[in-house]
Amino acid sequence: MSKLSSNIFYSSFLAIANYIFPLLVFPYISRVLGVTNIGICNFIDSIIHYFILFSMMGITIIGTREISSHRNNIPELEKRFSSLLVLNGSTTIIALIALCICTFSIGELRTHKWMMLYGSIKLISNFFLIEWFYRGMEQFRFITIRTIIVKCLFVISVYIFVTKESDFITYYLLSVLMVTGNAVINILYSSKLVKFKIKSISLSLILRPFFILGIYMLVTSMCTTFNIAYLGFATNNTQVGYYTTATKLYTILLALFTGATTAIMPHMSKLIASGKHDEFTDLLLKASNILFSFSIPLIILSICYAPQIVLLISGQGYEGAIIPMQIVMPLMLIIGYEQIVVIQGLMPLSKDQAIMRNAIVGACISLSLNLCLVSTLQSIGSAITWLCSELAILILSQFSINKSANISFPWNDFCRQLFGHIPLAAILIITTYFLKETSYWINLLIAGMLTMIYVGFIQIYVFKNPLIISHLMFLKAFKPK
C-alpha cells in the first residue's frame, strides 16, 4: 500500500470513528437525557466551538502545510512548529479571556456557567491537541489508534455515569475529557518528534495565511455552528435538539469523504509545486466521480426513510427532526463537492483570498436567512439557511477554480448519476408503502439492502464505472484461491 493510500485509509477510518462512536452513544443519551437536555448540550458546545475556531484560526490548514513541507528539515521544522505554537497560544489566551467575559455577562450562558467552565477546559485542550502537527508529519496511524482508544473509554464512561435525565452536565464533561485525553497523549508524544525552541520563533511567514484562513474558518462556521447558537437564542433548546438530531446522520455519512479529502490535500499541494497540472485535474475529477456515486443514492435513501432513521437514532419524541433532516441531507453532495473544490483544489493552488471572499458571501447569506426564517420556521428555518448558504459558497468556489485552473463542473458525470438513480427513489417509495405495517428497523434493513443491490448493479453493469470496477478487481486479487 502506497503512503498516500495508507494516509487516506487511516484518515477515512478516523473520520468515520469520530462519528460512529457518538452514534453508538447518541441513541442511548437521547433516550436518557431527552430532547431538551440534548439541546442544552449542543447549544453550549456550539458556543464553545466558536471560541475554539477563533483560537485556532487557520492553523489546521497552514500548520499541516508548513509541517508537511519541512518535515525532512529538522531545524526548519522546529522553527515552524515553535512559531505556530506561539501564535496559536496567543489567540487561545485571547479566546479564553473573551469566553470568561461572555459567560458572566450573558444571561443564557451564565445560567449554564458550569458547562461553560468545562467548555473552557475543552478550549485549552484544543491548543495542546496539535493535530495539525501530526497530520503534517503524516502520522495518521498514530492519530487513528490513539483516537479509537480514547473514544472507547468515552463510550464506556457514558454508559456507566450517564443514567438519568439530570446527568446532562456529566455527559458534557465526559465529552470534554475525551478531547483532553487526546491532547495529553499528543503533547507528550510530540517531544519525541520535535523540540520547541524559543529562539527559532519567526511569525513573518505564517502570520498572514494564519489569519486569512482563520477568517475563512470562522465565516464558514456561520453556516453550521452559528445556526445552532442562533436557534438556541431565538427559539428554545428543544428546537436545537431537533436540528442537531436532523444533522447527525449527515455528519456520519460525510465523514468518510472528509477524511479522504483531508489526507489528499498535502499530495495535491505537491502536484501543484511539481507542475503536474494534468494529474492534479484528473485526481479532482476522480474524487467528484466517487462523491456522486455514493452520495446521490444515500441522499435518496435518507430522504425517503427519514421518519424511520430518526426513530432508530433517537426514539420517540424527535418527530420534529424529520423535515429538517430531509432538507439537510442534500448537503452531503453540496458540501462534499465544495470540499473537493476548496480543500483539494483552491487551497493547494494558494487561492486563499478567493476562498475567504466566497466564505464571507456565504456567511452573509447565512446571517440574513437566519434573521428572516428561524424565528418563524425554527429548526426547519435553520436547515433551509444552511442549505442555501452552502450552495452559494459552492457556486462561488466553482467559479473561482474554473477561473484559476480552468476546471469546470463535471455535469456529464453528475447528470448520469442523478438520472440513473431516479428509479431507486421509486423503488424505495413503493417499498415504504408495502412495508408500512412492518417494524421500522426491518423496513430500514430491507431498504438498505435494496439500495446496495441497485447501486452495485447500476455502477458495474450500466455505468461500467472504472473506479468501482478497479476497486473490486483489487479486492478480488486478495481472495484466497
Buried (B, 14 or more C-beta within 10 A) or exposed (E): EEEBEBBBBBBBBBBBBBBEBBBBBBBBBBBBBBBBBBBBBBBBBBBBBBBBBBBBBBBBBBBBBBBBBBBEEEEBBBBBBBBBBBBBEEBBEEBBEBBEEBBEEEEEBEEBEEBBBBBBBBBBBBBBBBBBBBBBBBBBBBBBEBBBEBBEBBBEBBEEEBEEEEBBBBBBBBBBBBBBBBBBBBBEBBEEBBEEEEEBBEEEEBEEBBBBBBBBBBBBBBBBBBBBBBBBBBBBBBBBBBBBBBBBBBBBBBBBBBBBBBBBBBBBBBBBEEEBBEBBBEBBEEBBBBBBBBBBBBBBBBBBBBBBBBBBBBBEBBEBBBBBBBBBBBBBBBBBBBBBBBBBBBBBBBBBEBBBBBBBBBBBBBBEBBEEBBEEBBBBBBBBBBBBBBBBBBBBBBBBBEEBBEBEBBEEBBEBBBEBBEEBBEBBEEBBEEBEEBEBEEBBEBBEEBBEEBBEEBBEEEBEBEEBEEEBEEEEEEEEE
